[in-house]
């Protein structure tokens, strides 16, 4: 059986990062390969997602006592992420912390896959050239749906990135913006294919979901925006709650609570949510409000009426909404009142047909790239 190694942000305590690598790993295994996730974790990444470090403690004591109040829930969320990584992902036996260790490693994979997620985005603290696979000595290189995230990259990096990309045997990206960047850097026209999360069908996600306690209908709210935009998003969410009479349930990433709901009563905080909880909260919601790419993907996957906050400003959200014919679900301060009159007026049939076609294209890409 041939071997495949995946490198991505698998250890990031972020719902989407965890779920996309789980999906890609499973698809590769379904195609008949022995698949491993290369356990590459930069120290900066580990510190960033740790619920409590000396620096975070000092900051919390000076500026954010609420963080300490929520710390027990964050510790539980951290444990859920660690459990998901250890039990659901098939990791290499060794953990690698820098590019030199990867160069020195004696890997024997037949294929190496970069992706998915924003692994080609140079802004996050865990960004690294390792995600372009320069350490590979033999074996084919495949890029499956990586994203540059940002619209622009430093001019100083253009030639280096272009050379990295030209070394791949097969390349596809996750969004239109990334395809444009690849074309501008290399002259290559590469396909835009779905995030791996969409390659698994809803019933396949159901297999790893814990029991969900049914209760009242609710709006699931999930945001990664900074505080200023969150205030606008919260205002919209409260309008939706008032119009529908539904409670708001929130889940936030373990690395920090940037929400501004504290002055509103009746909201339910799920600060101890892990990746599987995230899927459950979307699947069982009556309505979803999100500025998250994966919040959007799973909403569409489970046919949940949703609003994509600032969906026309985020290149990743805009690309997916455009591909699925759902641009009218992008909401901002300027059009919120108009959309409030058609919250549940959605037909997912065309979008699901498009996703099925994209899923088939993605599988064909992987089959060709892996020589199936």
N, C-alpha and C positions, 0 to 999 in steps of 0.2 A: 504494500500500500504506500503510495507516494505521500510525502509530507508537505504541509503548508504552514508557514509561520506568519502570524498577523502582528503588525505593530500599530498601535493607536493609543488614545488616551484611556486605556482600560481601567486604570487605577484612579482616575478622577472621580471624586464623589459628586457626580452630576448625573441626574437621572438619564439623560440622553446618551451620555458617554458610555455608561454601563450597559444600556439596553442595545445600542447599536452594535457593540462588539459581540455581545451574546448572540444576536441575530446572525451576524456574518459568520461567526464560528459554526453555528448550527447549519447554515446553508452549505458551507464548505464540506461539512461532515456528511450531509445528505447527498452530496455529489460523489461521495466515496473516498474521501481523503482523511488522513490522520492530521488533525488540525491542532496547533498550539498557538496560544497568545504569548508573544515574547514579553516577558515580565520586565519591561523597561519603566522605571520610575525615577524621575529626577528628585533629588532632595527638596528642591523648591516646591515641587508638586505635593510631596508628602506633608511639608510644613503648611502649605496653603490650605489643605483640606483637613488638617488635624483640628478637632474641635477646641482644643485648648493648648496654647503655647505661651511662653513667657511674654512675648510681644502682644498677643491677643489679650492676655490677662491684664497687662498694664493698661492697654487701651480701654478695655471694658471697665476697669476700676475708675478711670478718669472720665470717660465719655459715655459709656453705654452699659449701665448696670442691668438693663433688661437682658443683655446677652448672658450674663451670669445666671439670671433667673431662669432662662430657657436652656441652660447648659445640660441638665439631665436629659432633656428630650434630644438635644443635639448628640449627646453621647450614645443614645440608643440608635439614632439614625446612623451614626458612624459605624456602630457595630453591625447594622443591617447591610451597609455597603460592603464592609469587610467580608461578611458572610457570603454575600452575593459573588464577590470577586473570587473567593476561595472555593465555593461550592459549585457555582454555575459556569465559571470560566476554566478552560483547560490550559493552565499556565506552564511555561517552561520551568524546569526544576530550579534554575538559578534566577535570581533577580539582578538586573543590571541598572546601574545608576548614572552612567555617562556613556558618551559615544566611544571613548577609548575601550571600555569594557566590551562593548559590542564588536568593535574591530578585533579584539583579542579572542572573542568567543569562537568556539569550534562548532558552528551551526551546520546541520546537514539537511536543511530543508530543500526540497526540490523547487518550491515556489515561495516567494515572499510577497505579502500584500500590505501595502500602506492604506490604512483607512478603516472606517470612515472617520467622520467628525472633522473639526477644524484643526487638523494636525499640521496644515500648511499655513496656519495663521501665526505670525511672528509676535503677536501682542501678548498672549497668555504667558504666565510665568513658567509653564512647562513646555514652551516651544523649544524645538531642537532640530538640528539638521538630521538627526537620526531617523526622523519620519520620512526622509527622502531615500532611505536605504543605502547610503554610501558605503556601509560596512559589508555589504553582501559580496562574497568572493566568487561564488558559483551558484547557479540557480536562476530562474527567471523572476523578474521584478514586475509586479502588478500594482497599479494604483486603483483601488476601488472606492470611488465617491469621496475622496478627501475634499476639503473646502479651505479656501484661503480666508473665509470669514469676512474680512475687511475688503472694501472696494479697491483700496490702493495698497501697494507694498513699496518698501524703500527702493529707490533707484539703485542704491549701492548693492542691493541683493539680486538685481535682475539677472546678471550674467551667471552667477553661481546657481540660482534656482533653475534657470534655463538648462544648464548642463545636467543638473540632477534629473530633471524631467525627461530629457532626451535619453537617459540611460534605461528608462523603463521599457519593457517589452509590450505592455498594454496599459492604457490610461483611460479612465473615465473620471468625471468629477460629479459633485453633488448638486451644484447650482450653476445658473447661467453666468453669474459674476466670475466664478472660478474658471469656467470654460473660456471666457473672454480673456482673463489673465494668461492662461496657458497659450492661447492663440497669439496674444501680443508678445509673449516671451519667446515662443518657440516656432510659431508659424503653424502649429498643429491644430487641427480641428478635432476636438475630442467630444465624445458623447456625454450628455448629462443624464445620469441614472440615479435611481432612488437611494435614499438612505437605507442601510441594511434593515432597519426596523420594519420597513414596509415589505421586505421580502418574506417575512413570516406572516401568515394569515392569523386573524383574531383567535381562531381555535388553537393555534400553536402557542400563542401567548398564554392562553387559559391554562395550559399545562403546568406553568410555573407560578401561577398566582395563588397566594394563600387565601383561605376562606375570608369572605367579606361580610361583615355584619350589616344586613340591610337596615335602613332607617329612613328618615324623611328624605324627600328629594332635595337636591342642593345644587348650587353653582360651584364648580371647581375653578379656583383662581390660582394661576401660577405665573409669576413674573420674574424675569431676571433683569429688568430695567433698573436704571439708577433712580435715586430718590425723586428727582423732579418729575420724571416721566411717570413714576409710580403714582404720584399724587393725582395726575390726570387719569391714569388707569383705574385707580381706586374710586374716583368720582364716577366713572362710567360703570364700574362694577356695582356700586351702591344704587345707581339708577336702575340697573337691570334687576337687582334684588328687590327694589321697591316695586317695580312694575310686575314682577313675577310672583312675589311673595315667598321667594326661596331664600334659604340661608346660604351663606358663603362659607365654603371650606377651603382652607389655604394649606399648601405644602411648600416649604421653601428648602433650598439647598442647605446642606449641613455647614457650609462655610460662612454663612451670615444671613441675618434677617434684615432685609432692606425695605420691608413693607411698612406702610404707614396707616395701618388699620386700627391703631391702638385706641382711637377715640370713638370707635363704633362698637355697639353692643351686638351680641348674638352671633358673631363670627366664630368659626371653629378652626383652631390652629392644629395642624398635624405636623409639628416640627420634627417628629421622630420618624418621618416617612423614609423608606428606602426605595430602591428601583421598582420592586414588585408592587409596593403600595401605590406608587405613582400611576402605574398602569391601571390598577384597581380603581383608584379615585376617578380617573377619566372614564373608564368603562362604565361605572355605576352612576356617573353624574347625569343630571338632567340638562345641564348647560355648562359650557367651558368658556372661560375668558383667559387668554394667555398671550404673552409676548415671546414665548419660548418656541423654538423650532420643533422640538420633539413634542411639546404640548400640542402644537398644531397637528403634527403627523398622527399622533395617537387619537386625537379627536376625530379626524377624518376616517381613520381606520375603523373606529367603533361607531361611526355615523352619529356623532354627538354634535348637536347644534353648537356653534362656537362663534366667538369674535376674536380676531387676531389683532391685538393692539399694535398700532403703528406698523401694520403689515406691509404698507407701501414704502416704508423707510428702511426696513431691514431687508437686505438683498436676499437672504436665505428664505425668509418668509414670503417675500414677493415672488421669488422664483417658483416656489411650490404652489402658491395660490394661483399663479398664472398658468402653470402646467395643468392644474386640476380644474380650471374654470371657476375658481372660487374667490376671485379678487374682490367681489362685492362684500366679502366678510371681513375685509380689512377695516378696522375702526380707529378713529382718532378723535380728538376733541372737536374737530370741525364737522364730522358727520355722525356723531354719536346719536343725536336726537332722531335723525332720519332712520337709522338702523333699529332703534328701539321699537319701531312699529312693525318690524318683521323678524323678530328674534328667532322664532321657530320655523320660519318660512324657508326651508332648505330641502333641496332634492339631491341626495348623495349618489344617485344612480350614475349620472355621467362621470362624476369624480371617481367612483369605484371602477368603472370600466377603464378609465385612463390609467388608474393605478395597476389594474390587472395587466394591461398592455405593457406598462413600464416594468412591472415585476418580471414578465416573460422576457423582455429585452435584457434585463439585468442578469437573469439566469443564463441566457444565451452568451452574454459577454463573458461571464465567469467560466462557462463551459469551454468557449474558444480559448480563453486565456490560459486555462488549466489543461488544455488538450484532451477534454472529455469527448 
